[in-house]
Structure formats: structure tokens, C-alpha cells
Amino acid sequence: MHLDPAIDGFARYLATERGFSANTVRAYCADLSGLATFAEERAVATVDGLTLELLRDWLWEGTQAGLARATIARRSASARGFTAWLTRDGVLPSDPAVRLRSPKPGRTLPRVINRTQMQELLDRLEAAASTGDSGAVRDLAIIELLYASALRVSELVGLDEGDVDLSRLTVRVTGKGDKQRVVPFGVPARSAIVRYLQTARPALASAGPARTTSGTTPDGEAPAGAAPAATAGTTTPEVTRAGAAGSPTGRRAGRVDPAALFLGSQRQRLGVRAVYRLVAALLEAMPGSGPAGPHALRHTAATHLLDGGADLRAVQEMLGHASLGTTQIYTHVSAERLQQSYRLAHPRA
């Protein structure tokens, strides 16, 4: 079997039988496409040419190119999953990646915004929203909900109006593996969402492109004259062939969708890229290192919950983590911040 159709079949297996998210399938496909290119450069075009030595050489090339340990570890996992699937389906007589090893990915502490900085950020958004600008009102509701409920950006843009229960202060989200959970939010987030639903969303639902406070149109398009960027609904060929484009629920950004909670231009569901641009613009001038995307707000919310005395398992449930170990990284964040405060404040530190 040629490598390309084999990768397509593996992508369909991940999306349909394993229920992996579109982003996860896309990552596997990108890794395996790189492996296919590497193999073809060495005159290997079929799956039976995959050997342990070839796979090791592929990982070594990535290491020499300066790829991060986490990337090498992900590549190794992609290869092992691929060859295990081929072996299980009888395409390969034995699994060449059984003894493939990779470095353990180094775990870095996530970026966390302190309470004062977070309040200043929300105050700036509130001031912009008070002008009545539809994009600014929507941006405030987005940030309030991301911070209040510690949502993933894919979960946020996948929300429908019916997913929000304003009376119970909860939102129903569909996370990784198409798993649903109900997450609480606070009164400030409720106020921001109500204002958005009453004023901004009707305007966005009936109007064309409009500028937002972050300098983009509501769907994340650059101002006129700027270089065009890929849209949030764009998928890689591998994912499209696998039938796994969009979110697990089929709520793909870029489609005209009257049920969508957050709208971009021309009544389309707001895209992931638009939210990334919004958060990056807000965090750009803020002190701190690390990624400046929406996940920083998820990290911040989780850390602030634990700082405030929330139970670790309750935070795990709120974040939608399958493993408690994933949630425990936020206890490390809290511990490090405590140590920093101790060193700065204690006279005998």
C-alpha cells in the first residue's frame, strides 16, 4: 500500500472510530505527511518500506533541525500509532515502531496573568464596550467567558446560543473526543453575554464586516490592503480527505450559522483565528513570557481557582481533563508563584 492512501485511511480511523478532534487528526496527518516526504526522498513509497531505522532517522533529522523535544515526542507517537494501526489491520506483518523511543517532552509552566493585570485587561475592554461598538461588546463577552469558564478556544467558537443557560449561569460545551460537560460562569460574564445578545449580536447578524477594537473585522480578517490570511475554517488536505474538518460536532467556523453564539462578519460563526488575534493583541503589551493566545486565559483561570482554594478534582472537571495529572500542572504554577512571593517578601528568604 502506498503511504498517501494509508495516511488517509488512518486519519479516517482516528476521526470516526477513535473520535479524535479535528485538531488532533490534523496534527497526526501533518506529522505523517512529513514522514512520507522523508521516506520518498529515500526511495520508500509504500508502507512495507517503513523500518525502525527509517523512523529513527526521521526523528534524528528533526532533532538536528532544532525541533523541540515535545515535537519529536509527538512525531514518535504519530508514527507508533500509524504502524500499530497498519499491523492491526494486517497491512504489515509486524510493527516496525514497537521499539521506537522518543525523548520525554519537557514540561514548561504555562503563562499566567496575575489578578491585577487581568482586571486591567477587563477594564480596558469594558471601556471600549461602553462606546456601543458591536465588535467591542462581543470581545468583552468572549474574554469574560474564556476567563470565567476556562474554555478551550475551539469550545468557545463552537457554542450555540442554546448552550448558554443565563438563569443557572452555566454553559454546555463540547470538548475533546466529542465529550460534553457543563461549566459555570460568574455574574460579570453573564452581564457581558446579556449585553452582547441584546445589542451586539443582532447588529452582527444583520450587518457586513465591521472593525473591532483589535483592529480586525469580526471574523479575524485584516483591514483592507493588508496581506490576506488563512481563514479559521481552512483545513489541511489530509483532514479534508479524512472527513474530519471542523469541530467534532460539525460546527465549523466560516459557515453562515444563525445558531452560533459568537458571530463574525456576514453572520458567520466566529473563527478560532479571530479569537487568537484578539487575545494576542490584548496580551501583547502585558508583562510576562510564554504564548499569548487564548490558552493563557485558560491557564490563568485554572491557577486563580486553585489559588482561591478550589478542589483539584473540581478544577479537573471544569477543564474537561481526562487525567488528574494534566490538571496538576496548575498546582506547580501556584507553588512557583508562592516561592517567588516568599523570596521577595520574607526577610530570611
Secondary structure as a PSIPRED ss2 file (coil, helix, strand):
# PSIPRED VFORMAT (PSIPRED V4.0)

   1 M C   1.000  0.000  0.000
   2 H E   0.000  0.000  1.000
   3 L H   0.000  1.000  0.000
   4 D H   0.000  1.000  0.000
   5 P H   0.000  1.000  0.000
   6 A H   0.000  1.000  0.000
   7 I H   0.000  1.000  0.000
   8 D H   0.000  1.000  0.000
   9 G H   0.000  1.000  0.000
  10 F H   0.000  1.000  0.000
  11 A H   0.000  1.000  0.000
  12 R H   0.000  1.000  0.000
  13 Y H   0.000  1.000  0.000
  14 L H   0.000  1.000  0.000
  15 A H   0.000  1.000  0.000
  16 T H   0.000  1.000  0.000
  17 E H   0.000  1.000  0.000
  18 R C   1.000  0.000  0.000
  19 G C   1.000  0.000  0.000
  20 F C   1.000  0.000  0.000
  21 S C   1.000  0.000  0.000
  22 A H   0.000  1.000  0.000
  23 N H   0.000  1.000  0.000
  24 T H   0.000  1.000  0.000
  25 V H   0.000  1.000  0.000
  26 R H   0.000  1.000  0.000
  27 A H   0.000  1.000  0.000
  28 Y H   0.000  1.000  0.000
  29 C H   0.000  1.000  0.000
  30 A H   0.000  1.000  0.000
  31 D H   0.000  1.000  0.000
  32 L H   0.000  1.000  0.000
  33 S H   0.000  1.000  0.000
  34 G H   0.000  1.000  0.000
  35 L H   0.000  1.000  0.000
  36 A H   0.000  1.000  0.000
  37 T H   0.000  1.000  0.000
  38 F H   0.000  1.000  0.000
  39 A H   0.000  1.000  0.000
  40 E H   0.000  1.000  0.000
  41 E C   1.000  0.000  0.000
  42 R C   1.000  0.000  0.000
  43 A C   1.000  0.000  0.000
  44 V C   1.000  0.000  0.000
  45 A C   1.000  0.000  0.000
  46 T E   0.000  0.000  1.000
  47 V H   0.000  1.000  0.000
  48 D H   0.000  1.000  0.000
  49 G H   0.000  1.000  0.000
  50 L C   1.000  0.000  0.000
  51 T C   1.000  0.000  0.000
  52 L H   0.000  1.000  0.000
  53 E H   0.000  1.000  0.000
  54 L H   0.000  1.000  0.000
  55 L H   0.000  1.000  0.000
  56 R H   0.000  1.000  0.000
  57 D H   0.000  1.000  0.000
  58 W H   0.000  1.000  0.000
  59 L H   0.000  1.000  0.000
  60 W H   0.000  1.000  0.000
  61 E H   0.000  1.000  0.000
  62 G H   0.000  1.000  0.000
  63 T H   0.000  1.000  0.000
  64 Q H   0.000  1.000  0.000
  65 A C   1.000  0.000  0.000
  66 G C   1.000  0.000  0.000
  67 L C   1.000  0.000  0.000
  68 A C   1.000  0.000  0.000
  69 R H   0.000  1.000  0.000
  70 A H   0.000  1.000  0.000
  71 T H   0.000  1.000  0.000
  72 I H   0.000  1.000  0.000
  73 A H   0.000  1.000  0.000
  74 R H   0.000  1.000  0.000
  75 R H   0.000  1.000  0.000
  76 S H   0.000  1.000  0.000
  77 A H   0.000  1.000  0.000
  78 S H   0.000  1.000  0.000
  79 A H   0.000  1.000  0.000
  80 R H   0.000  1.000  0.000
  81 G H   0.000  1.000  0.000
  82 F H   0.000  1.000  0.000
  83 T H   0.000  1.000  0.000
  84 A H   0.000  1.000  0.000
  85 W H   0.000  1.000  0.000
  86 L H   0.000  1.000  0.000
  87 T H   0.000  1.000  0.000
  88 R H   0.000  1.000  0.000
  89 D C   1.000  0.000  0.000
  90 G C   1.000  0.000  0.000
  91 V C   1.000  0.000  0.000
  92 L C   1.000  0.000  0.000
  93 P C   1.000  0.000  0.000
  94 S C   1.000  0.000  0.000
  95 D C   1.000  0.000  0.000
  96 P C   1.000  0.000  0.000
  97 A C   1.000  0.000  0.000
  98 V C   1.000  0.000  0.000
  99 R C   1.000  0.000  0.000
 100 L C   1.000  0.000  0.000
 101 R C   1.000  0.000  0.000
 102 S C   1.000  0.000  0.000
 103 P C   1.000  0.000  0.000
 104 K C   1.000  0.000  0.000
 105 P C   1.000  0.000  0.000
 106 G C   1.000  0.000  0.000
 107 R C   1.000  0.000  0.000
 108 T C   1.000  0.000  0.000
 109 L C   1.000  0.000  0.000
 110 P C   1.000  0.000  0.000
 111 R C   1.000  0.000  0.000
 112 V C   1.000  0.000  0.000
 113 I C   1.000  0.000  0.000
 114 N C   1.000  0.000  0.000
 115 R H   0.000  1.000  0.000
 116 T H   0.000  1.000  0.000
 117 Q H   0.000  1.000  0.000
 118 M H   0.000  1.000  0.000
 119 Q H   0.000  1.000  0.000
 120 E H   0.000  1.000  0.000
 121 L H   0.000  1.000  0.000
 122 L H   0.000  1.000  0.000
 123 D H   0.000  1.000  0.000
 124 R H   0.000  1.000  0.000
 125 L H   0.000  1.000  0.000
 126 E H   0.000  1.000  0.000
 127 A H   0.000  1.000  0.000
 128 A H   0.000  1.000  0.000
 129 A H   0.000  1.000  0.000
 130 S C   1.000  0.000  0.000
 131 T C   1.000  0.000  0.000
 132 G C   1.000  0.000  0.000
 133 D C   1.000  0.000  0.000
 134 S H   0.000  1.000  0.000
 135 G H   0.000  1.000  0.000
 136 A H   0.000  1.000  0.000
 137 V H   0.000  1.000  0.000
 138 R H   0.000  1.000  0.000
 139 D H   0.000  1.000  0.000
 140 L H   0.000  1.000  0.000
 141 A H   0.000  1.000  0.000
 142 I H   0.000  1.000  0.000
 143 I H   0.000  1.000  0.000
 144 E H   0.000  1.000  0.000
 145 L H   0.000  1.000  0.000
 146 L H   0.000  1.000  0.000
 147 Y H   0.000  1.000  0.000
 148 A H   0.000  1.000  0.000
 149 S H   0.000  1.000  0.000
 150 A C   1.000  0.000  0.000
 151 L C   1.000  0.000  0.000
 152 R C   1.000  0.000  0.000
 153 V H   0.000  1.000  0.000
 154 S H   0.000  1.000  0.000
 155 E H   0.000  1.000  0.000
 156 L H   0.000  1.000  0.000
 157 V H   0.000  1.000  0.000
 158 G C   1.000  0.000  0.000
 159 L C   1.000  0.000  0.000
 160 D E   0.000  0.000  1.000
 161 E H   0.000  1.000  0.000
 162 G H   0.000  1.000  0.000
 163 D H   0.000  1.000  0.000
 164 V E   0.000  0.000  1.000
 165 D E   0.000  0.000  1.000
 166 L C   1.000  0.000  0.000
 167 S C   1.000  0.000  0.000
 168 R C   1.000  0.000  0.000
 169 L C   1.000  0.000  0.000
 170 T E   0.000  0.000  1.000
 171 V E   0.000  0.000  1.000
 172 R E   0.000  0.000  1.000
 173 V E   0.000  0.000  1.000
 174 T E   0.000  0.000  1.000
 175 G C   1.000  0.000  0.000
 176 K H   0.000  1.000  0.000
 177 G H   0.000  1.000  0.000
 178 D H   0.000  1.000  0.000
 179 K C   1.000  0.000  0.000
 180 Q E   0.000  0.000  1.000
 181 R E   0.000  0.000  1.000
 182 V E   0.000  0.000  1.000
 183 V E   0.000  0.000  1.000
 184 P E   0.000  0.000  1.000
 185 F C   1.000  0.000  0.000
 186 G C   1.000  0.000  0.000
 187 V H   0.000  1.000  0.000
 188 P H   0.000  1.000  0.000
 189 A H   0.000  1.000  0.000
 190 R H   0.000  1.000  0.000
 191 S H   0.000  1.000  0.000
 192 A H   0.000  1.000  0.000
 193 I H   0.000  1.000  0.000
 194 V H   0.000  1.000  0.000
 195 R H   0.000  1.000  0.000
 196 Y H   0.000  1.000  0.000
 197 L H   0.000  1.000  0.000
 198 Q H   0.000  1.000  0.000
 199 T H   0.000  1.000  0.000
 200 A H   0.000  1.000  0.000
 201 R H   0.000  1.000  0.000
 202 P H   0.000  1.000  0.000
 203 A H   0.000  1.000  0.000
 204 L H   0.000  1.000  0.000
 205 A H   0.000  1.000  0.000
 206 S H   0.000  1.000  0.000
 207 A C   1.000  0.000  0.000
 208 G C   1.000  0.000  0.000
 209 P C   1.000  0.000  0.000
 210 A C   1.000  0.000  0.000
 211 R C   1.000  0.000  0.000
 212 T C   1.000  0.000  0.000
 213 T C   1.000  0.000  0.000
 214 S C   1.000  0.000  0.000
 215 G C   1.000  0.000  0.000
 216 T C   1.000  0.000  0.000
 217 T C   1.000  0.000  0.000
 218 P C   1.000  0.000  0.000
 219 D C   1.000  0.000  0.000
 220 G C   1.000  0.000  0.000
 221 E C   1.000  0.000  0.000
 222 A C   1.000  0.000  0.000
 223 P C   1.000  0.000  0.000
 224 A C   1.000  0.000  0.000
 225 G C   1.000  0.000  0.000
 226 A C   1.000  0.000  0.000
 227 A C   1.000  0.000  0.000
 228 P C   1.000  0.000  0.000
 229 A C   1.000  0.000  0.000
 230 A C   1.000  0.000  0.000
 231 T C   1.000  0.000  0.000
 232 A C   1.000  0.000  0.000
 233 G C   1.000  0.000  0.000
 234 T C   1.000  0.000  0.000
 235 T C   1.000  0.000  0.000
 236 T C   1.000  0.000  0.000
 237 P H   0.000  1.000  0.000
 238 E H   0.000  1.000  0.000
 239 V H   0.000  1.000  0.000
 240 T H   0.000  1.000  0.000
 241 R H   0.000  1.000  0.000
 242 A H   0.000  1.000  0.000
 243 G C   1.000  0.000  0.000
 244 A C   1.000  0.000  0.000
 245 A C   1.000  0.000  0.000
 246 G C   1.000  0.000  0.000
 247 S C   1.000  0.000  0.000
 248 P C   1.000  0.000  0.000
 249 T C   1.000  0.000  0.000
 250 G C   1.000  0.000  0.000
 251 R C   1.000  0.000  0.000
 252 R C   1.000  0.000  0.000
 253 A C   1.000  0.000  0.000
 254 G C   1.000  0.000  0.000
 255 R C   1.000  0.000  0.000
 256 V E   0.000  0.000  1.000
 257 D C   1.000  0.000  0.000
 258 P C   1.000  0.000  0.000
 259 A C   1.000  0.000  0.000
 260 A E   0.000  0.000  1.000
 261 L C   1.000  0.000  0.000
 262 F C   1.000  0.000  0.000
 263 L E   0.000  0.000  1.000
 264 G C   1.000  0.000  0.000
 265 S H   0.000  1.000  0.000
 266 Q H   0.000  1.000  0.000
 267 R H   0.000  1.000  0.000
 268 Q E   0.000  0.000  1.000
 269 R E   0.000  0.000  1.000
 270 L C   1.000  0.000  0.000
 271 G C   1.000  0.000  0.000
 272 V H   0.000  1.000  0.000
 273 R H   0.000  1.000  0.000
 274 A H   0.000  1.000  0.000
 275 V H   0.000  1.000  0.000
 276 Y H   0.000  1.000  0.000
 277 R H   0.000  1.000  0.000
 278 L H   0.000  1.000  0.000
 279 V H   0.000  1.000  0.000
 280 A H   0.000  1.000  0.000
 281 A H   0.000  1.000  0.000
 282 L H   0.000  1.000  0.000
 283 L H   0.000  1.000  0.000
 284 E C   1.000  0.000  0.000
 285 A C   1.000  0.000  0.000
 286 M C   1.000  0.000  0.000
 287 P C   1.000  0.000  0.000
 288 G C   1.000  0.000  0.000
 289 S C   1.000  0.000  0.000
 290 G C   1.000  0.000  0.000
 291 P C   1.000  0.000  0.000
 292 A C   1.000  0.000  0.000
 293 G C   1.000  0.000  0.000
 294 P C   1.000  0.000  0.000
 295 H H   0.000  1.000  0.000
 296 A H   0.000  1.000  0.000
 297 L H   0.000  1.000  0.000
 298 R H   0.000  1.000  0.000
 299 H H   0.000  1.000  0.000
 300 T H   0.000  1.000  0.000
 301 A H   0.000  1.000  0.000
 302 A H   0.000  1.000  0.000
 303 T H   0.000  1.000  0.000
 304 H H   0.000  1.000  0.000
 305 L H   0.000  1.000  0.000
 306 L H   0.000  1.000  0.000
 307 D H   0.000  1.000  0.000
 308 G C   1.000  0.000  0.000
 309 G C   1.000  0.000  0.000
 310 A C   1.000  0.000  0.000
 311 D C   1.000  0.000  0.000
 312 L H   0.000  1.000  0.000
 313 R H   0.000  1.000  0.000
 314 A H   0.000  1.000  0.000
 315 V H   0.000  1.000  0.000
 316 Q H   0.000  1.000  0.000
 317 E H   0.000  1.000  0.000
 318 M H   0.000  1.000  0.000
 319 L H   0.000  1.000  0.000
 320 G C   1.000  0.000  0.000
 321 H C   1.000  0.000  0.000
 322 A C   1.000  0.000  0.000
 323 S C   1.000  0.000  0.000
 324 L H   0.000  1.000  0.000
 325 G H   0.000  1.000  0.000
 326 T H   0.000  1.000  0.000
 327 T H   0.000  1.000  0.000
 328 Q C   1.000  0.000  0.000
 329 I H   0.000  1.000  0.000
 330 Y H   0.000  1.000  0.000
 331 T H   0.000  1.000  0.000
 332 H H   0.000  1.000  0.000
 333 V H   0.000  1.000  0.000
 334 S H   0.000  1.000  0.000
 335 A H   0.000  1.000  0.000
 336 E H   0.000  1.000  0.000
 337 R H   0.000  1.000  0.000
 338 L H   0.000  1.000  0.000
 339 Q H   0.000  1.000  0.000
 340 Q H   0.000  1.000  0.000
 341 S H   0.000  1.000  0.000
 342 Y H   0.000  1.000  0.000
 343 R H   0.000  1.000  0.000
 344 L H   0.000  1.000  0.000
 345 A H   0.000  1.000  0.000
 346 H C   1.000  0.000  0.000
 347 P C   1.000  0.000  0.000
 348 R C   1.000  0.000  0.000
 349 A C   1.000  0.000  0.000
